[in-house]
Amino acid sequence: MQNTEVTKPQMTAPKKKKKRASSLDRIKARSGWLFVLPFVIGFVVVYLPIVWESIYFSFTEIKTLPGGGYEAIWVGFANYSNALFEDADFVLILTGGITRLIFDIPAIVIFSLFMAILLNQKMTGRTVFRAIFFVPVILATGIIDRIDNSNNSLLDQMTNTARTISTASVGATESGSTDTTGVEIISALDFYRLFEGMQGVPPAMVETIVRMVNDIYQIVNRSGVQMLIFLGGLQSISPSIYESAYMEGASAWEAFWKITFPMISPMIFVAAVYTVIDSFTSKDNAVMDLIDWVYNEPGGQTISSAMAWLYFLIVILMIAVVGLIVSSFVFYQRREN
């Protein structure tokens, strides 16, 4: 008897068209682009042509035509060479600003972190103290700044009067010195006398301490935003982590170095980068004042453009150096989804 196999025809269901469902991450990404779209449009339409024109002018020399208008003559890196090797003021002021920034970054970051830890403690009037330390940031912007500029003439008169009185009083002494910065010199001499009898203290450390003491007002004035950054990072640390550490017998000092510092290290990176950018773009920046002065000189538009782009590259380099240094000890907490 012969076996016959009956093969059943395979029925294939028609393929359904899969609808491309958008995930939550894609929806958030689209919403994010929607929010930044005005900035992107403004950057491409308004800002990007200005940037390109500034770069182009830094490689040219402007020649005014008799009938009006101008002609841009390509000169290559002549403007950059002029700024670096012929203009002594630019290099001198630039190196001075970078040296000052090397001292300012640790001082501002350490002070703001210290004050943020204190202001994060439970105490009466904590909100008032936070507002007080943030007041200098408000006073340095907007309408207050305009009011301050409008009162410069009166302030200059009062300053000149005070300097005249100070010069007269100092001139009456035996030394006959007529320096108008007596307060800073006296404080510096006090510190030198304090460390003079201590052996093993290098002069560079003494100069650093004197510089920080003389600049304490600027340090406090420029630490408001960094304090808020650190406060946000401190408040994001779960209290249960500290409770577990204290139950295991950890001290407050150990809790700071084992819990607070690693958890707050990403905020240290943000605060350091912000400090660099804030220092290079502040209104009392001597380099920017020099660039603005050169721009207003006859034929100085091209050289000032070269100075500005050299300055920009140095800012980027400083941010990269600070990022490499700080990122060596930054701790990022991994969270499982």
Secondary structure, 3 states (H helix, E strand, C coil): CCCCCCCCCCCCCCCCCCCCCCCHHHHHHHHHHHHHHHHHHHHHHHHHHHHHHHHHHHCEEEEECCCCCEEEEECCCHHHHHHHHHCHHHHHHHHHHHHHHHHHHHHHHHHHHHHHHHHCCCCCCHHHHHHHHHHHHHHCCHHHHHHHHHCHHHHHHHHHHHHHHHHHHHHCCCCCCCCCCHHHHHHHHHHHHHHHCCCCCCHHHHHHHHHHHHCHHHHHHCCHHHHHHHHHHHHCCCHHHHHHHHHCCCCHHHHHHHHHHHHHHHHHHHHHHHHHHHHHHCCCCHHHHHHHHHHHCCCCHHHHHHHHHHHHHHHHHHHHHHHHHHHCCCCCCCCCC
